[in-house]
Amino acid sequence: MKRLLSVLALGALMNAPTAFAAVSDEVVQQLLDRLEAQEKRIAELEKATEKTQTDVEEQKQAVAKVAAAPAATAPAAASWAEKISLKGDLRMRYENIDDEAKADERNRQRIRARFGVIAKPQDNIELGLGLSTTDNNDPRSVNQTLGNGNSSKDFVLDLAYFKWAAMQGLSVSGGKFQNVLYRPGQQGMLWDSDWNPEGFGLNYVNGPFFANAIGFWLESDSTKEEQFTWGGQLGASLPLADDVKLTAGAGYYSFNTEGKGPFYNVANAAAEFFGNSFDPVSETYLYDYDEIEAFAELGLKVAGLPLSVFANVVQNTDADDYDTGWVAGTQLGAAKAKGTWQVGYAYQDLEADAVFAGLTDSDFAGGRTDNKGHRLQGAYALGDKWNVAVTYFINEAAVDTGAGLDYDRFQLDMNFKY
């Protein structure tokens, strides 16, 4: 519109017959150029004004979004907390030991405390660190006897491991980790329940079938008597009917110990071998321990209570004699939720060289092989995380290689978990 008015005005001037007769074409062109330049400038200014208004509007919207957004630190803190968990337990114990090999009975108060931190930096990785009380760094016991003038009690590294879910059904553990092997009835003929191996472990499950493997060092320092032990299990858990399941399998373990000295040092040479045969002159093991085991456990329900019946047999194929052991037992109930209870019984017969004695149950017959006898236990849950339990061992020690000595042990426990 502005340009049209300018052209019309210019035309009027050019057509005036007298006043503008002398205006040349050059002057007219100059006027037209000036008009075009002014129009471009006006258009640029209008465009700049529109852009400024748009920018102001976008800035207002951005400020409103920031004001409405939650603080960035809140979800980060929650995410970290979800990756870390704590667990632990405390056990107070009264214990009476009546060992015929010693003149007097022994009574003592003991405590066991364990604490663990578990981290999951990603979905398929678990890292664990655990501390516990200790009994002279015994690999089979984390109990601490009370007394000694109420002295402070030691804590030691009990767990330091990784666990990797490598694929569906397969997990790999490494470091100082909890035992990955199947123990029927949770009994300790081959492996004490407090023992945490140092090396690597593997668990694989495919439907009803499972495989467990382990490799660990009794001694990893080549300046000493280096010893790496390995073995594994194959088995299956088969549902036979509603609430009835049979778990059965076999295992093999290799301890290359012949000609080597003890791996855990205690008071004297005989005690260091814990019932295994040894050469008293060189103080070395007489045999390797190439252990073959077979196990079975039947789980079912009776009157609404869980019932398990189990058996475990082992033989050391390298020993000349006293090479076999077995245990069988049952347990009814489970002292887990408040008001629940359990009772159990097992009988064990373990010859001197049937298993590597340094890892067998530390309570049965004083933690030595060459034994037989009964184990009775019961527990009642006073709360969901709190129970009272009793265990009574009626055993005979030095059955094959000695005179056969009575060994009785009574334990009264108060157990707490968190």
C-alpha positions in Angstrom: 0.0 0.0 0.0 2.8 2.4 0.9 4.6 1.6 -2.4 1.4 2.2 -4.4 0.8 5.6 -2.8 4.4 6.5 -3.5 4.2 5.5 -7.2 0.9 7.4 -7.6 2.4 10.5 -6.1 5.4 10.2 -8.3 3.2 9.7 -11.4 1.2 12.8 -10.5 4.4 14.8 -10.3 5.7 13.5 -13.6 2.4 14.4 -15.4 2.3 17.9 -14.2 2.8 19.8 -17.5 4.5 23.0 -16.3 5.9 22.7 -12.8 7.9 19.5 -13.4 8.7 19.6 -17.0 12.4 19.7 -16.4 12.6 16.5 -14.2 14.9 13.9 -15.9 14.6 10.1 -16.0 17.7 9.8 -13.9 16.2 11.7 -11.0 13.1 9.6 -11.2 15.1 6.4 -10.9 17.0 7.7 -7.9 13.7 8.4 -6.2 12.5 4.9 -7.0 15.7 3.3 -5.5 15.3 5.3 -2.3 11.7 4.1 -1.9 12.7 0.4 -2.4 15.5 0.7 0.1 13.1 2.2 2.7 10.6 -0.6 2.1 13.3 -3.3 2.7 14.4 -1.5 5.9 10.8 -1.3 7.2 10.3 -5.1 6.5 13.5 -6.0 8.4 12.4 -4.0 11.4 9.0 -5.6 11.4 10.6 -9.1 11.3 13.0 -8.3 14.1 10.1 -7.1 16.3 8.2 -10.4 15.7 11.3 -12.5 16.6 11.9 -10.6 19.8 8.3 -11.2 20.9 8.7 -15.0 20.1 11.9 -15.3 22.1 10.3 -13.6 25.1 7.5 -16.0 25.0 9.8 -19.1 24.8 11.9 -17.8 27.8 8.7 -17.5 29.9 7.7 -21.1 29.1 11.2 -22.4 29.9 11.3 -20.6 33.3 7.9 -22.1 34.1 9.1 -25.7 33.3 12.2 -25.3 35.5 10.1 -24.0 38.4 7.8 -27.0 38.2 10.5 -29.6 37.9 11.5 -31.6 41.1 15.0 -31.3 42.6 17.5 -33.4 40.8 19.2 -34.8 43.9 16.1 -36.6 45.3 15.8 -39.4 42.7 19.6 -39.9 42.7 19.7 -40.5 46.4 16.8 -43.0 46.2 18.5 -44.8 43.4 21.7 -45.3 45.5 19.7 -46.5 48.5 18.1 -49.2 46.3 21.5 -50.6 45.4 22.7 -51.2 48.9 21.3 -53.6 51.6 22.4 -54.7 55.0 22.1 -58.0 56.8 23.4 -59.7 59.8 22.7 -62.0 62.8 23.6 -62.4 66.5 23.8 -65.6 68.5 24.1 -65.9 72.3 25.1 -69.5 73.3 25.6 -71.5 76.5 27.6 -74.6 75.9 28.5 -77.6 78.0 31.1 -80.2 76.8 31.7 -83.5 78.5 34.7 -85.1 76.8 35.9 -88.4 78.3 39.4 -87.6 77.1 39.6 -84.7 79.5 39.3 -84.7 83.3 36.6 -82.0 83.7 33.5 -80.9 82.0 33.6 -77.5 80.3 31.0 -74.8 80.5 31.3 -71.5 78.6 29.3 -68.6 77.3 29.8 -67.7 73.6 28.7 -65.1 71.1 28.6 -65.0 67.4 28.0 -61.7 65.5 28.0 -61.3 61.7 27.4 -58.2 59.6 27.3 -57.8 55.9 26.9 -55.1 53.2 25.6 -56.1 49.8 25.7 -53.8 46.8 24.2 -54.3 43.3 25.9 -51.8 41.0 24.0 -53.4 38.1 21.2 -56.0 37.7 23.5 -59.0 37.1 26.3 -58.2 39.6 26.3 -58.6 43.4 29.2 -57.5 45.6 29.4 -58.5 49.3 31.5 -57.6 52.3 31.0 -59.4 55.6 32.6 -59.1 59.1 32.3 -61.6 61.9 33.6 -62.5 65.3 36.3 -65.2 65.3 37.7 -68.1 67.4 41.5 -67.7 66.7 40.7 -67.3 62.9 39.3 -70.8 62.9 37.9 -71.4 59.3 35.1 -73.5 60.8 34.0 -71.3 63.7 33.1 -67.6 64.1 32.2 -68.0 67.8 33.9 -65.9 70.5 34.1 -67.0 74.1 33.0 -64.3 76.6 35.2 -63.3 79.6 38.9 -62.5 79.8 38.0 -59.5 82.0 35.4 -58.2 79.5 38.1 -57.6 77.0 37.2 -56.4 73.5 36.5 -59.1 70.9 38.0 -59.3 67.5 36.2 -58.9 64.2 37.6 -60.4 61.0 36.9 -60.5 57.3 34.4 -63.2 56.8 33.1 -62.5 53.3 34.5 -60.5 50.3 33.0 -61.7 47.1 31.4 -61.0 43.7 28.4 -62.9 42.3 27.8 -62.6 38.6 24.5 -63.8 36.9 26.3 -64.7 33.7 23.2 -66.0 31.8 19.8 -67.5 32.5 20.3 -70.1 35.3 24.1 -69.6 35.6 25.8 -67.7 38.4 29.5 -67.4 39.1 31.0 -66.4 42.5 34.6 -65.4 43.4 36.6 -64.2 46.4 35.7 -65.3 49.9 32.1 -66.4 49.5 29.4 -68.6 51.0 29.6 -72.3 50.2 27.7 -73.0 46.9 27.6 -76.8 47.3 24.4 -78.6 48.2 24.3 -80.0 51.7 21.4 -82.4 52.3 19.7 -81.6 55.6 22.1 -78.7 56.1 24.4 -81.2 57.9 28.1 -80.7 58.1 29.7 -84.1 57.5 31.8 -82.8 54.5 31.5 -79.0 55.0 31.0 -77.1 58.3 28.2 -74.5 58.0 30.5 -71.6 59.0 33.1 -72.4 56.4 33.4 -69.8 53.6 35.7 -71.0 50.7 38.3 -68.8 49.1 38.4 -69.1 45.3 35.6 -69.5 42.8 32.1 -71.2 42.7 29.5 -71.9 40.0 25.8 -72.7 40.2 23.8 -73.8 37.1 20.1 -74.7 37.1 18.2 -75.9 34.0 14.6 -77.1 34.8 14.9 -79.8 37.5 18.6 -80.3 36.9 21.5 -78.5 38.7 25.3 -78.4 38.7 27.5 -76.9 41.4 31.3 -76.5 41.0 33.9 -75.1 43.3 37.6 -74.4 43.3 39.4 -73.0 46.3 42.8 -72.6 47.9 43.7 -74.2 51.2 47.0 -72.3 50.6 47.6 -69.9 47.7 51.2 -68.8 48.6 53.8 -70.7 46.6 56.4 -70.0 49.3 54.4 -72.3 51.5 52.7 -75.6 50.7 50.4 -74.3 47.9 47.2 -76.3 47.6 44.2 -75.8 45.2 41.2 -78.0 45.7 38.4 -78.5 43.3 35.2 -80.5 42.8 31.5 -80.4 41.9 28.1 -81.9 42.0 25.4 -83.0 39.6 21.8 -83.5 40.6 18.1 -83.0 40.1 15.1 -81.8 42.1 12.1 -83.8 40.9 8.5 -83.1 42.0 6.9 -86.5 42.7 3.5 -85.2 43.8 1.8 -82.2 45.3 4.1 -80.9 48.1 6.5 -83.8 47.5 10.0 -83.3 46.0 13.0 -85.5 45.8 16.5 -84.0 45.4 19.3 -86.4 44.6 22.8 -86.3 43.1 26.5 -87.1 43.3 29.7 -85.2 43.8 33.5 -85.5 43.5 36.2 -83.4 45.3 40.0 -83.6 45.0 42.4 -82.6 47.8 46.1 -83.1 46.9 47.4 -83.4 50.4 49.6 -86.5 50.6 53.1 -85.5 51.8 52.0 -82.0 52.9 51.8 -80.6 56.3 48.7 -79.1 58.0 47.1 -76.0 56.5 45.6 -74.5 59.7 48.0 -74.5 62.7 46.7 -75.2 66.2 48.3 -76.4 69.4 50.1 -79.6 68.3 50.6 -81.8 65.3 48.0 -84.4 66.2 45.3 -81.8 66.7 46.2 -80.0 63.4 45.2 -83.1 61.4 41.8 -83.3 63.1 41.6 -87.1 63.0 43.1 -87.7 59.5 46.0 -90.1 59.2 49.5 -88.5 59.2 53.2 -89.3 59.5 54.3 -88.3 63.0 57.9 -87.9 61.9 57.5 -85.6 59.0 54.1 -84.4 60.2 52.5 -84.7 56.8 49.3 -86.3 55.5 49.4 -89.9 54.5 46.7 -89.6 51.8 45.1 -87.5 49.3 41.3 -87.0 49.7 39.6 -88.0 46.5 36.1 -87.9 47.8 33.0 -89.4 46.0 29.7 -88.5 47.5 26.0 -89.5 46.9 23.1 -87.6 48.5 19.3 -87.6 48.6 16.7 -85.5 50.3 13.0 -86.0 50.3 10.8 -83.0 51.1 7.1 -83.3 51.8 4.4 -82.0 54.2 2.8 -83.8 57.2 -0.2 -82.3 58.9 0.7 -79.0 57.2 4.3 -79.0 58.5 7.4 -79.4 56.3 9.2 -82.7 56.7 12.6 -83.6 55.2 14.3 -87.0 55.2 17.9 -87.0 54.0 21.1 -89.1 53.6 24.6 -88.5 52.5 27.4 -91.1 51.8 31.1 -90.4 51.1 34.2 -92.4 50.3 37.8 -91.4 49.9 39.2 -93.5 47.1 42.8 -92.8 47.9 42.8 -94.1 51.5 43.8 -97.7 52.3 41.3 -98.1 55.2 38.8 -96.1 57.3 37.7 -94.5 54.1 33.9 -94.2 54.4 31.3 -92.0 56.1 27.6 -91.5 56.1 24.9 -89.5 57.8 21.1 -89.8 57.7 18.4 -87.9 59.5 15.1 -86.0 59.4 13.6 -82.7 60.4 10.0 -81.7 61.0 8.8 -78.1 61.0 10.6 -74.8 60.5 11.1 -72.2 63.2 10.8 -69.1 61.0 7.6 -67.1 61.6 6.6 -66.3 65.1 5.1 -69.3 66.9 6.5 -71.9 64.6 8.9 -74.7 65.7 11.1 -77.5 64.4 12.7 -80.7 65.7 15.4 -82.8 64.1 17.5 -85.9 64.4 20.6 -87.3 62.6 23.0 -90.2 63.0 26.5 -90.0 61.6 29.3 -92.5 61.2 32.5 -90.9 59.8 35.8 -92.9 59.6 39.2 -91.3 60.0 40.1 -90.7 56.3 36.7 -90.5 54.7 36.9 -86.7 54.3 39.4 -84.0 54.7 38.9 -83.3 58.4 39.9 -79.7 58.4 36.4 -78.8 56.9 34.1 -81.2 58.7 31.5 -80.1 61.3 33.5 -78.4 64.1 30.9 -79.4 66.8 30.3 -83.1 66.1 32.7 -85.2 68.3 34.9 -82.1 68.8 35.4 -81.3 65.1 37.4 -84.5 64.3 36.8 -87.5 62.0 36.9 -91.1 63.3 33.5 -90.6 65.1 29.9 -91.8 65.3 26.8 -90.8 67.1 23.6 -88.8 67.4 22.6 -85.2 66.9 19.3 -83.9 68.3 18.0 -80.4 67.8 14.9 -78.3 68.3 13.9 -74.6 67.9 11.0 -72.3 68.7 10.4 -68.9 67.0 9.7 -66.2 69.6 9.4 -63.7 66.7 9.8 -63.6 63.0 13.5 -62.8 63.4 14.1 -64.4 66.8 14.2 -68.0 68.0 15.6 -70.1 70.8 17.2 -73.4 69.9 18.8 -76.4 71.6 21.3 -78.9 70.2 22.6 -82.1 71.9 25.4 -84.2 70.5 25.8 -87.7 71.9 28.9 -88.9 70.2 31.8 -91.4 70.4 35.3 -90.2 69.3 38.4 -92.2 68.3 36.2 -95.1 67.2 38.5 -97.0 64.8 42.0 -95.7 65.7 41.6 -95.4 69.4 39.8 -96.7 72.5 36.5 -95.1 71.7 35.7 -92.2 74.0 32.4 -90.6 74.9 31.9 -87.1 73.8 28.7 -85.2 74.7 28.0 -81.5 73.8 24.9 -79.4 74.8 24.2 -76.0 73.2 21.4 -73.5 74.2 21.1 -70.7 71.6 19.3 -67.4 71.3 19.3 -66.4 67.6 18.5 -63.0 66.1 18.5 -61.9 62.4 18.1 -58.6 60.7 
